């Protein structure tokens, strides 16, 4: 195994940073549905949200394994990187497919923390994960695209300066290839907010700062089109492997947090005159969760290695996301069961992390869709949808 992917120095630095944001900080944010502004600002100040941006644009030019290490350690320390992780992978669309003018204008400001690129407008109420069915339109009139429509589950829009937006520039009926006709734009939300762009909060079971977006004749300059018109779906797909890898790393961090928490509690909590961890009914679920985590972690490291050597690890990235999400959920179940009634109390953080871990069975892609991908593209079975 390629142990240089571990980046011990980065992990230690993140752990130290997270010590300044103890459990009570995250409890307060969760209770008040508050964005962790202070935490995100500290990560930005120390350059961690710009690690994947090339040095020529003001970032550190680090490989994806560094980004994965950062996100994993945030979650292993009891925090939640969901407030800022999108900046690592949404930036990739701009970096790979944007013009030199766009990259020079936006990437240095993102790396410096002067601008936040946290919002990714793709999903719609009537399309869900069927991205090709989206109906938000962008019509070119003179030197601007006029955008009309709606997005949902666009997280962090209220706390982002820029929005990466996928919209239909050619009607579905008018394209030869069903993947054509969608285009990607970078939107400066400060110029349109509360005018032609309206943001509505969505209250959810976790503190994820997610929203609905409503576009009413929103003007986007033609210069803000990323790449070629009509090729946006391909551009979005090209960043999916990185997204899967980075989210999988967060799941591993959560699994490690749950396992450590459960093991410690099982060793200290006494019932009937002895530690509950002496009972195999407590031991075995935690040990099995650990085994699942380690197997998933090795799969993730393999996906990272392939990605960093220039491969396109679609199978491995999807496997990593699937297995790591399952490992974190198994660890969450074992931890909550170990804590019993105390696991439902806010002060122990188990219930908060339990709710947060459940998200990754659904987002940013459902585990069932990963199984469909594996069935069709790896096992050559008939397409199921």
C-alpha positions in Angstrom: 0.0 0.0 0.0 1.1 3.5 -0.9 1.6 4.9 2.6 2.9 8.3 1.4 -0.8 9.1 0.8 -1.2 9.4 4.5 0.3 12.9 4.8 0.9 12.6 8.5 2.1 16.3 8.8 -1.2 17.5 7.3 -3.3 15.3 9.5 -1.5 16.5 12.6 -2.0 20.1 11.6 -5.7 19.6 10.9 -6.1 17.8 14.3 -4.5 20.8 16.0 -6.7 23.2 14.2 -9.8 21.2 15.1 -8.9 21.4 18.8 -9.9 25.0 18.6 -13.4 24.0 17.6 -14.5 21.5 20.3 -17.7 19.5 20.5 -19.6 22.3 22.1 -18.9 24.5 19.0 -20.4 21.9 16.7 -23.3 21.3 19.1 -24.2 25.0 19.1 -24.0 25.2 15.3 -26.2 22.2 15.0 -28.7 23.4 17.5 -29.0 26.8 16.0 -28.7 25.6 12.3 -25.8 28.0 12.1 -23.1 28.0 9.4 -19.6 27.3 11.0 -18.2 30.6 9.7 -15.3 30.7 12.2 -14.2 27.2 11.3 -14.4 27.7 7.6 -12.5 31.0 7.9 -9.7 29.4 9.8 -9.4 26.6 7.2 -9.3 29.3 4.5 -6.7 31.5 6.3 -4.4 28.5 6.6 -4.7 27.6 3.0 -6.4 24.3 3.4 -9.4 25.0 1.1 -7.0 26.0 -1.7 -4.7 23.0 -1.5 -5.9 21.5 -4.9 -5.6 24.8 -6.8 -2.3 25.0 -8.8 0.5 27.2 -7.5 0.3 29.4 -10.6 -3.2 30.5 -9.4 -2.2 31.0 -5.7 -3.0 27.5 -4.4 -0.6 24.8 -3.1 -1.0 22.5 -6.1 -1.3 19.5 -3.8 -2.5 16.0 -5.0 -6.0 14.9 -4.2 -4.6 12.7 -1.3 -3.9 15.9 0.6 -7.5 17.0 0.2 -8.7 13.6 1.3 -6.5 13.7 4.4 -7.8 17.1 5.3 -11.5 16.1 5.1 -10.9 12.8 6.8 -9.2 14.4 9.8 -11.9 17.1 10.2 -14.5 14.3 10.5 -12.3 12.1 12.7 -11.9 15.0 15.0 -15.7 15.3 15.4 -16.3 18.2 13.0 -18.1 18.3 9.7 -16.5 19.4 6.5 -19.8 19.6 4.7 -19.8 23.3 5.2 -16.8 23.7 2.8 -15.8 20.5 1.1 -17.5 21.5 -2.2 -14.9 24.1 -2.8 -12.3 21.3 -3.4 -14.3 19.5 -6.1 -16.4 22.2 -7.7 -13.2 24.2 -8.4 -12.1 21.3 -10.6 -14.7 22.1 -13.3 -13.4 25.6 -13.6 -9.8 24.4 -13.5 -10.2 21.7 -16.2 -12.6 23.4 -18.5 -12.6 27.1 -17.9 -10.8 29.7 -20.1 -7.5 31.1 -19.0 -9.3 34.4 -18.4 -11.8 32.7 -16.1 -9.1 30.8 -14.2 -6.9 33.9 -13.8 -9.9 35.9 -12.6 -11.4 33.5 -10.1 -8.9 30.9 -8.9 -6.4 33.3 -7.1 -9.3 34.9 -5.3 -10.7 31.5 -4.2 -7.3 30.4 -3.1 -6.8 33.6 -1.1 -10.2 33.3 0.5 -11.5 36.5 -1.1 -14.2 34.5 -2.9 -16.0 31.4 -2.0 -17.0 28.8 -4.6 -19.2 26.6 -2.4 -22.5 26.3 -4.3 -23.2 23.8 -7.1 -26.6 24.2 -8.8 -27.5 20.9 -10.5 -30.4 19.1 -8.9 -34.0 20.2 -9.6 -37.3 19.2 -7.9 -38.6 17.2 -10.9 -35.3 15.7 -12.0 -33.6 14.5 -8.9 -30.5 12.5 -9.9 -31.8 12.3 -13.5 -29.6 15.2 -14.5 -30.5 15.0 -18.2 -34.1 15.8 -17.3 -33.4 19.2 -15.8 -35.4 22.1 -17.2 -33.7 25.3 -16.0 -33.0 27.2 -19.2 -30.3 29.6 -20.3 -31.1 31.5 -23.5 -28.5 33.6 -25.2 -29.8 37.1 -25.9 -27.2 39.6 -27.1 -24.2 39.2 -24.8 -25.9 37.5 -21.9 -27.6 34.2 -21.1 -31.1 34.7 -19.6 -31.6 32.0 -16.9 -35.1 30.8 -15.7 -35.9 27.9 -13.5 -35.3 26.4 -10.1 -32.7 24.3 -8.3 -33.0 22.4 -5.1 -30.6 20.9 -2.5 -28.0 23.6 -3.5 -26.0 23.6 -0.3 -24.1 26.6 1.0 -25.6 29.1 -1.5 -26.2 31.6 1.3 -22.5 31.4 2.2 -20.9 31.4 -1.2 -20.0 34.2 -3.6 -19.9 32.1 -6.7 -22.3 29.5 -8.0 -21.5 26.8 -10.5 -24.7 26.4 -12.5 -25.8 23.7 -14.9 -28.6 24.8 -17.2 -30.2 23.7 -20.5 -29.1 25.8 -23.5 -30.8 23.6 -26.1 -34.1 21.9 -25.7 -33.9 18.1 -25.1 -36.0 17.4 -28.2 -33.5 19.3 -30.4 -30.3 17.4 -29.6 -29.0 14.3 -31.2 -27.2 13.0 -28.2 -29.2 13.1 -25.0 -26.1 14.3 -23.1 -25.8 17.4 -25.2 -27.6 20.7 -24.7 -26.5 21.4 -21.1 -24.0 24.1 -20.3 -22.1 25.2 -17.2 -21.8 28.8 -16.0 -20.0 30.5 -13.2 -22.4 33.0 -11.6 -21.3 35.9 -9.4 -24.3 35.8 -7.0 -23.6 39.2 -5.5 -24.8 40.9 -8.8 -28.1 39.1 -8.9 -29.1 38.1 -5.3 -32.5 39.3 -4.3 -33.1 40.6 -7.8 -33.3 37.8 -10.4 -32.0 35.2 -7.9 -33.9 34.2 -4.8 -32.6 31.8 -2.2 -34.9 29.9 0.1 -33.6 27.9 3.1 -34.5 24.2 3.5 -34.7 22.9 7.1 -33.3 19.4 7.4 -32.4 16.8 10.0 -28.8 17.9 9.8 -27.1 21.3 9.7 -26.2 21.3 6.1 -27.1 24.9 5.0 -29.0 23.7 2.0 -31.4 25.8 -0.1 -33.7 26.1 -3.1 -32.7 28.6 -5.8 -35.2 30.5 -8.0 -34.1 32.2 -11.2 -36.2 34.8 -12.8 -34.7 36.2 -16.0 -31.2 36.1 -14.3 -28.6 37.5 -16.6 -25.2 35.7 -16.9 -22.6 37.3 -19.1 -21.5 35.2 -22.1 -18.0 35.3 -20.8 -19.1 33.3 -17.8 -19.9 30.2 -19.9 -17.4 27.5 -19.0 -16.0 25.6 -22.0 -18.3 25.0 -25.0 -22.0 25.6 -25.0 -23.9 22.3 -24.8 -21.0 20.2 -23.4 -21.7 20.9 -19.7 -22.9 17.4 -18.8 -19.5 16.0 -19.8 -17.7 18.7 -17.7 -19.7 17.9 -14.6 -19.1 14.1 -15.1 -15.3 14.7 -15.3 -15.3 15.9 -11.7 -17.3 13.0 -10.3 -14.4 10.8 -9.4 -12.8 13.5 -7.3 -16.1 14.1 -5.6 -16.5 10.4 -4.8 -13.0 10.1 -3.4 -13.2 13.2 -1.2 -16.6 12.3 0.2 -15.4 8.7 0.9 -12.5 10.2 2.9 -15.0 12.0 5.1 -16.9 8.8 5.7 -13.7 7.1 6.8 -13.1 10.0 9.2 -16.6 9.5 10.6 -16.1 5.7 11.0 -12.9 6.3 12.9 -14.6 8.8 15.2 -17.5 6.4 15.9 -15.2 3.4 16.5 -12.9 5.3 18.8 -15.8 6.8 20.7 -17.5 3.4 21.1 -14.3 1.5 22.1 -13.5 4.0 24.8 -17.0 4.1 26.2 -17.3 0.3 26.2 -14.1 0.1 28.2 -15.2 2.7 30.8 -18.9 2.2 31.2 -19.7 -0.4 33.9 -23.0 -2.2 34.3 -23.6 -5.2 36.6 -20.2 -4.6 38.1 -18.1 -4.8 34.9 -17.2 -2.9 31.8 -19.8 -3.4 29.1 -16.9 -4.0 26.6 -16.3 -7.4 28.2 -19.5 -8.6 26.6 -19.0 -10.0 23.1 -22.4 -8.5 22.1 -20.8 -5.1 22.5 -17.3 -6.1 21.3 -18.2 -7.8 18.1 -20.2 -5.1 16.4 -17.4 -2.5 17.1 -14.7 -5.0 15.9 -16.7 -5.7 12.7 -17.2 -2.0 12.0 -13.5 -1.6 12.4 -12.9 -4.4 9.9 -15.3 -2.8 7.4 -13.6 0.6 7.9 -10.1 -0.8 7.2 -11.3 -2.6 4.1 -13.0 0.5 2.8 -10.0 2.6 3.6 -7.7 0.4 1.6 -10.1 0.6 -1.4 -10.1 4.4 -1.0 -6.3 4.5 -1.0 -6.3 2.4 -4.2 -8.7 4.8 -5.9 -6.6 7.8 -4.8 -3.4 6.2 -6.2 -5.0 5.5 -9.5 -6.4 9.1 -9.7 -3.0 10.6 -8.9 -1.2 8.6 -11.5 -3.6 9.9 -14.2 -6.0 7.1 -14.5 -9.8 7.5 -14.6 -10.8 5.3 -11.7 -14.6 5.3 -12.2 -15.0 1.8 -10.8 -12.6 2.4 -7.9 -14.0 5.8 -6.9 -17.5 4.6 -6.9 -16.5 1.5 -4.9 -14.7 3.7 -2.4 -17.8 5.9 -2.0 -20.1 2.9 -1.6 -17.9 1.0 0.9 -16.8 4.0 2.9 -20.4 5.2 3.3 -21.5 1.7 4.4 -18.5 1.5 6.8 -19.4 4.8 8.4 -23.0 3.8 8.8 -22.1 0.5 10.4 -19.8 2.3 12.8 -22.5 4.8 13.6 -24.9 1.9 14.4 -22.4 0.1 16.6 -21.5 3.4 18.4 -25.2 4.3 19.1 -26.0 0.8 20.3 -22.9 0.9 22.6 -24.0 4.2 24.2 -27.6 3.1 24.6 -29.8 5.8 25.9 -26.8 8.2 26.4 -26.2 8.1 22.6 -29.4 10.1 22.2 -28.1 12.9 24.4 -26.7 16.0 22.6 -23.7 16.3 24.9 -22.1 13.1 23.7 -22.3 14.1 20.0 -23.2 10.6 18.9 -26.7 11.5 17.8 -25.4 14.5 15.8 -22.7 12.5 14.0 -25.2 9.6 13.6 -27.6 12.0 11.7 -24.7 13.4 9.6 -23.4 10.0 8.7 -26.8 8.9 7.3 -26.6 11.5 4.6 -23.9 9.7 2.7 -26.2 6.8 1.9 -28.1 9.3 -0.2 -25.7 12.1 -1.2 -24.0 13.3 -3.2 -25.1 10.1 -4.9 -27.3 7.3 -3.7 -25.7 4.0 -3.0 -28.3 2.4 -5.2 -27.1 4.5 -8.2 -23.6 3.3 -7.5 -24.8 -0.2 -7.6 -26.5 0.5 -10.9 -23.3 2.0 -12.3 -21.3 -1.2 -11.2 -24.0 -3.4 -12.7 -24.0 -1.7 -16.1 -20.5 -0.4 -16.6 -18.4 -3.0 -14.7 -20.5 -6.2 -14.8 -22.0 -5.5 -18.3 -25.6 -6.2 -17.2 -28.5 -4.4 -18.9 -29.2 -0.8 -18.0 -31.8 -0.6 -15.3 -33.1 2.9 -16.0 
